[in-house]
Structures are given as C-alpha cells and as structure tokens.
C-alpha cells in the first residue's frame, strides 16, 4: 500500500512538472510571437519606435498595383509572375510625397500616403528577419529627408521631369520611374548586368554595374 501511495505521489509530481513546462513554453511562444516579417516582439518594438507614425517622404515615384480595396508596392518582384501591366492602379504618387508607416501584418508594411484615401501595403522580402534587413528594403520607399536633395545636380532636372537618361544610378532611375515590374540580372565583367522591364511604359532598361547604359521599346 505504501508503494502504491508513493507511485501516486510521483505520478502527480510528474504531471505537475509537465504542466509547468507546457505553461512556460506557451508563455515563451506568446512573448516571442511575430508578424512573420520580423523575428520577435523585440524586433517589432524597435520597428515601431523607428518607423510607426514618424514623418517620412516617398523615396521614389510610386505606381502601385491594385490589391483588393488597397494598393500594393511590390519589393519582391513577384507580381511579374502575372499580367502585371493590367494590375497597375491608375494612380501615380510623386517623389517626395509625405508618407506615414502605421504598422505591420504577416507580410506587408502598412502605410498611408498624403492625398490617397486607400491603404498602401508594402510587400517585402524579409521574413522572420532583422530590423536592419527590413530597413534596407524600406529605404527604397521612404526617406527621412526630401529625396530630391539626394540626387546629383546633373541628374536632378531629369528626375524632376520623371525622365531617365544614360548615366543614372539605380536609385535615380527608381526616383524617376519607380520600381520596374521585373528585374533580371547576370554577372558582368565589373558588376551585375541588369534588365529592368516596365510593362506600362513598354520599355526595357539596361544597367551595367548599377548604371543605366541603354533602353529599348517593346
């Protein structure tokens, strides 16, 4: 009988320990839950402190895609897998327009842009990554300073007119025309050789080591 009582007490003790362990694991999972873009609550808190409800400007011309009732800014290039030219919304956001980041969901950074009633969803490549990785992507879209100040003087007139010209950097091209629908890249002698495709403009741009060298209509 004594042995049976001891077994019961040991069984209860094991169950209690298991219960405590499961409870601790659940608490840890809840504390470390994330949106899917960043690694955990600490990274998300740092994101909110750096970006949410802070004043920014659009760092490029934005012609978003239609995304249900919202607009989509694609930083992944995945929209090129569909007929992207039919999906562009009939709105163009000029370079330097005030933009406010308001939060995250599982794969988008959420933003409001001055003069636009609809929500903008920024589709990013970062998944369960760091704030630094996400910040590199967002630098294509948002700028703390009026972005035209960052353009080289000889290129500024072209950017102001939303034109491209030989010698422009990747950044200056996106400031003028926004991001392309599709980018293909192969190794070159001194850097990558890139082809940027804009379906709505029906043009291919060719960049050698990050510098625009030529273009072709299609």
C-alpha positions as CSV (number, residue, x, y, z in Angstrom):
1,X,0.0,0.0,0.0
2,X,2.8,2.3,0.9
3,X,4.4,1.7,-2.5
4,X,1.1,2.4,-4.3
5,X,0.8,5.8,-2.4
6,X,4.4,6.7,-3.4
7,X,3.7,5.9,-7.0
8,X,0.5,8.1,-7.0
9,X,2.5,11.0,-5.5
10,X,5.3,10.5,-8.0
11,X,2.7,10.4,-10.9
12,X,1.1,13.7,-9.6
13,X,4.5,15.3,-9.3
14,X,5.4,14.3,-12.9
15,X,2.1,15.7,-14.2
16,X,2.6,18.9,-12.3
17,X,6.1,19.3,-13.7
18,X,4.8,18.7,-17.2
19,X,2.1,21.2,-16.7
20,X,4.5,23.8,-15.6
21,X,6.8,23.1,-18.5
22,X,4.0,23.4,-21.0
23,X,2.9,26.6,-19.4
24,X,6.3,28.1,-19.7
25,X,6.6,27.1,-23.3
26,X,3.3,28.7,-24.1
27,X,4.3,31.9,-22.3
28,X,7.5,31.9,-24.3
29,X,5.7,31.4,-27.6
30,X,3.2,34.2,-26.8
31,X,6.0,36.6,-25.7
32,X,8.0,35.9,-28.9
33,X,5.2,35.8,-31.4
34,X,5.9,37.9,-34.5
35,X,4.1,39.1,-37.6
36,X,6.2,36.9,-39.9
37,X,8.3,39.8,-41.1
38,X,10.5,40.2,-38.0
39,X,11.9,37.7,-35.7
40,X,10.1,38.5,-32.5
41,X,8.4,41.1,-30.3
42,X,11.7,42.9,-29.5
43,X,12.4,43.5,-33.2
44,X,8.8,44.6,-33.8
45,X,9.1,47.1,-30.8
46,X,12.2,48.5,-32.3
47,X,10.4,48.8,-35.7
48,X,7.6,50.7,-34.1
49,X,10.0,53.1,-32.3
50,X,11.9,53.8,-35.6
51,X,9.1,54.0,-38.1
52,X,5.5,54.0,-36.9
53,X,3.8,57.4,-37.1
54,X,7.1,59.1,-37.9
55,X,7.4,61.7,-40.7
56,X,8.8,60.3,-44.0
57,X,8.8,61.2,-47.7
58,X,8.3,58.8,-50.6
59,X,11.8,58.0,-51.9
60,X,10.7,57.2,-55.4
61,X,7.8,57.6,-57.8
62,X,5.1,55.1,-56.8
63,X,2.7,53.5,-59.2
64,X,1.2,50.8,-57.1
65,X,-0.6,47.6,-58.0
66,X,-4.3,47.1,-57.3
67,X,-4.7,44.9,-54.2
68,X,-8.4,44.3,-53.4
69,X,-9.5,47.6,-51.9
70,X,-5.9,48.7,-51.2
71,X,-2.8,49.5,-53.1
72,X,0.3,47.3,-53.2
73,X,4.0,48.3,-53.5
74,X,5.9,45.2,-54.5
75,X,9.6,45.0,-53.4
76,X,9.8,41.3,-54.2
77,X,9.3,41.2,-57.9
78,X,6.7,38.5,-57.5
79,X,4.0,40.5,-59.4
80,X,5.9,39.9,-62.6
81,X,4.6,36.3,-62.5
82,X,1.2,37.5,-63.5
83,X,0.0,40.0,-66.1
84,X,1.3,42.9,-64.1
85,X,0.6,45.5,-66.8
86,X,-3.1,45.1,-66.2
87,X,-2.8,45.3,-62.4
88,X,-1.2,48.7,-62.0
89,X,-3.6,51.1,-60.4
90,X,-4.4,54.3,-62.2
91,X,-2.6,56.5,-59.6
92,X,1.0,57.8,-59.5
93,X,2.4,59.1,-56.2
94,X,5.1,61.7,-56.9
95,X,8.6,61.6,-55.4
96,X,8.8,63.3,-52.1
97,X,5.1,62.9,-51.1
98,X,4.6,62.6,-47.3
99,X,4.1,59.0,-46.2
100,X,3.3,57.6,-42.8
101,X,4.0,54.0,-41.7
102,X,1.3,52.7,-39.5
103,X,2.2,49.1,-38.8
104,X,2.8,45.5,-40.0
105,X,0.9,42.4,-40.9
106,X,2.2,39.0,-41.7
107,X,3.9,40.0,-45.0
108,X,3.4,43.7,-45.5
109,X,4.5,47.0,-44.1
110,X,1.3,49.2,-43.9
111,X,1.4,52.9,-44.8
112,X,-0.7,55.9,-45.5
113,X,0.3,58.4,-48.2
114,X,-0.8,62.0,-48.2
115,X,-3.6,62.7,-50.7
116,X,-4.5,59.0,-51.0
117,X,-7.6,57.5,-49.3
118,X,-6.6,53.9,-49.7
119,X,-4.1,51.9,-47.5
120,X,-0.8,51.1,-49.1
121,X,0.7,47.6,-48.4
122,X,4.4,47.3,-49.0
123,X,5.3,43.7,-49.9
124,X,8.8,42.9,-48.6
125,X,11.2,40.0,-49.0
126,X,12.2,39.9,-45.3
127,X,10.6,37.1,-43.5
128,X,11.4,36.5,-39.8
129,X,14.4,38.7,-40.3
130,X,16.1,41.6,-38.5
131,X,15.1,45.2,-38.4
132,X,18.3,46.1,-40.3
133,X,17.3,43.8,-43.2
134,X,13.8,45.3,-43.3
135,X,15.3,48.8,-43.1
136,X,17.3,48.2,-46.3
137,X,14.2,47.4,-48.2
138,X,12.2,50.3,-46.8
139,X,14.9,52.7,-47.8
140,X,13.8,52.2,-51.4
141,X,10.3,53.5,-50.5
142,X,10.8,56.0,-47.6
143,X,13.2,58.8,-46.9
144,X,13.7,61.0,-43.8
145,X,14.8,63.9,-45.9
146,X,13.2,65.3,-49.1
147,X,14.7,62.8,-51.6
148,X,15.4,65.3,-54.4
149,X,18.2,66.7,-52.3
150,X,20.0,63.4,-52.6
151,X,20.0,63.5,-56.4
152,X,23.2,64.5,-58.2
153,X,22.8,68.1,-59.6
154,X,23.3,66.9,-63.2
155,X,20.5,64.3,-62.9
156,X,18.1,66.5,-60.9
157,X,16.3,68.0,-63.9
158,X,15.6,64.5,-65.4
159,X,14.2,63.3,-62.1
160,X,12.0,66.4,-61.7
161,X,10.6,65.7,-65.2
162,X,10.3,61.9,-64.5
163,X,12.6,61.1,-67.3
164,X,15.6,58.7,-67.4
165,X,19.0,59.2,-69.1
166,X,22.2,57.4,-69.5
167,X,24.5,57.6,-66.5
168,X,21.7,57.4,-63.9
169,X,22.2,55.2,-60.9
170,X,19.7,52.5,-60.0
171,X,18.4,54.8,-57.2
172,X,17.9,57.8,-59.6
173,X,16.0,55.6,-62.1
174,X,13.6,54.4,-59.4
175,X,13.2,58.1,-58.3
176,X,12.1,59.0,-61.8
177,X,10.1,55.9,-62.8
178,X,9.6,53.9,-59.7
179,X,10.5,50.2,-59.4
180,X,10.2,48.1,-62.5
181,X,7.8,45.2,-62.9
182,X,10.6,42.7,-63.5
183,X,14.4,42.6,-63.0
184,X,16.7,40.1,-64.5
185,X,20.4,40.0,-63.6
186,X,23.5,38.2,-64.8
187,X,27.2,38.6,-63.8
188,X,29.2,41.1,-65.8
189,X,32.9,41.9,-66.1
190,X,32.8,44.5,-63.3
191,X,29.4,44.1,-61.8
192,X,25.9,42.8,-62.5
193,X,24.2,43.4,-65.9
194,X,20.5,44.1,-65.2
195,X,17.5,44.4,-67.4
196,X,14.6,46.4,-65.9
197,X,11.2,45.9,-67.5
198,X,8.4,48.4,-67.2
199,X,5.2,46.9,-68.7
200,X,3.2,50.1,-68.6
201,X,5.9,52.0,-70.4
202,X,6.7,49.0,-72.7
203,X,10.4,49.6,-72.3
204,X,13.5,47.6,-71.2
205,X,16.2,49.5,-69.4
206,X,19.8,48.1,-69.3
207,X,22.1,48.8,-66.4
208,X,25.7,47.8,-66.1
209,X,27.1,47.7,-62.5
210,X,24.2,49.8,-61.3
211,X,24.4,52.5,-64.0
212,X,21.8,53.0,-66.8
213,X,23.5,52.5,-70.2
214,X,20.7,51.9,-72.7
215,X,17.0,51.1,-73.3
216,X,14.7,49.5,-75.8
217,X,11.0,49.7,-76.5
218,X,8.9,46.6,-77.0
